[in-house]
C-alpha cells in the first residue's frame, strides 16, 4: 500500500467518524459542516476530472453547479405545489429522480459549452467557459418565475428511500455514499484506456492525434462527465441549504472549486476532499474571528503554489503515482 492510499483511507475514515461522533454528542451543527465538506469535495471532484486529468482549466463549472441546484429547487417546488412543469409532469421530491435530471441537464449543457469552448485552448478556453457561466448566471437573476435575484426556497428537504433526510446525520450519510461512489468512478476512469488517452492529450495532443485518437472527442466527453458530476453536487447543495440562489452560478463559485483542487492536489483522488476540508475549516475557524478570513486563505494558497505544487496530498504523500 502506498503512502497516498494510506492517507486516503485515513481521510475517508475521519470524514465518516467525525459526524458520527458529533451526532452522538448532540452536535448537529458539525454534522452539517461535514456535509458541506462532502458536497464541495464532490463538486471539485467533477472539476478534477477535467482539470486534474485533462488539464482543462474551466472557470465555468459554477454554471453546472447552479444548474444542478436549480433543477432540485424547481422540481421540488412544482412537486410541492402540484403545478405542471413540463408535458403534464408536476415535479417531484424524490432525490434519485432529481439527481438524474440534474446530471442529465448539467451534462447536456456541458456538452454544448464544451463543443464550443474546446475549439480554443489556454487563456481563451478559460475566458470562454467564464463567459458561458456568466450568461447562465444573468439568465437566473432575470428569471422571476423562480425567484430571480432572491433565489428559490425548498420548503422541505427532498426524500430518499428509507432515510429521514431531515435528520442531519441521515443526509450526511447519503452525501458521503455519493462521494465515495463518484471517487470510485474517478478511479475507474483514470485507470481506463479513456483516462490514459485523456491524460496523454493533456501532455501532448499532437502525439495522441498521430495514433488515431481524436483529442477533441476525448476532452469533450470528459468535460460533459465532469459537468454532470458537478451538477449532482449542486442538487445536493440545494437540499443541504433548502435554498437555491444565483450565487451558486457566480464566477466566485468556479474560482472556489479551482482553489479546492489546488489546495488538495490536482489529479489526485482525494485531493478535492483534502482541499474542501481545509477550506471549510479555515472558513469556520477564521471566519468567526475576522471578516477578512479570505486574506489568510490567500496566503495559504500562495504557499501551496510556491512550496507544495502537489497540494496537501503532494506534501504528505510525495509525487503522484497513477495506475
C-alpha positions, 0 to 999 in steps of 0.5 A: 500500500502506498503512502497516498492510499494510506492517507486516503483511507485515513481521510475517508475514515475521519470524514465518516467518524467525525459526524458520527461522533458529533451526532452522538454528542448532540452536535448537529451543527458539525454534522452539517459542516461535514456535509458541506465538506462532502458536497464541495469535495464532490463538486471539485471532484467533477472539476478534477476530472477535467482539470486534474486529468485533462488539464482543462482549466474551466472557470465555468463549472459554477454554471453546472453547479447552479444548474444542478441546484436549480433543477432540485429547487424547481422540481421540488417546488412544482412537486410541492405545489402540484403545478405542471412543469413540463408535458403534464409532469408536476415535479417531484421530491424524490432525490434519485429522480432529481439527481438524474435530471440534474446530471442529465441537464448539467451534462447536456449543457456541458456538452454544448459549452464544451463543443464550443469552448474546446475549439480554443485552448489556454487563456481563451478556453478559460475566458470562454467557459467564464463567459458561458457561466456568466450568461447562465448566471444573468439568465437566473437573476432575470428569471422571476418565475423562480425567484430571480435575484432572491433565489428559490426556497425548498420548503422541505428537504427532498426524500430518499428511500428509507432515510429521514433526510431531515435528520442531519446525520441521515443526509450526511450519510447519503452525501458521503455514499455519493462521494465515495461512489463518484471517487470510485468512478474517478478511479475507474476512469483514470485507470481506463484506456479513456483516462490514459488517452485523456491524460496523454492529450493533456501532455501532448495532443499532437502525439495522441492525434498521430495514433488515431485518437481524436483529442477533441472527442476525448476532452469533450466527453470528459468535460460533459462527465465532469459537468454532470458530476458537478451538477449532482453536487449542486442538487445536493447543495440545494437540499443541504441549504433548502435554498437555491440562489444565483450565487451558486452560478457566480464566477466566485463559485468556479474560482472556489472549486479551482482553489479546492483542487489546488489546495488538495492536489490536482489529479489526485483522488482525494485531493478535492476532499483534502482541499474542501476540508481545509477550506471549510475549516479555515472558513469556520475557524477564521471566519468567526474571528475576522471578516477578512478570513479570505486574506489568510486563505490567500496566503495559504494558497500562495504557499501551496503554489510556491512550496507544495505544487502537489497540494496537501496530498503532494506534501504528505504523500510525495509525487503522484503515482497513477495506475 
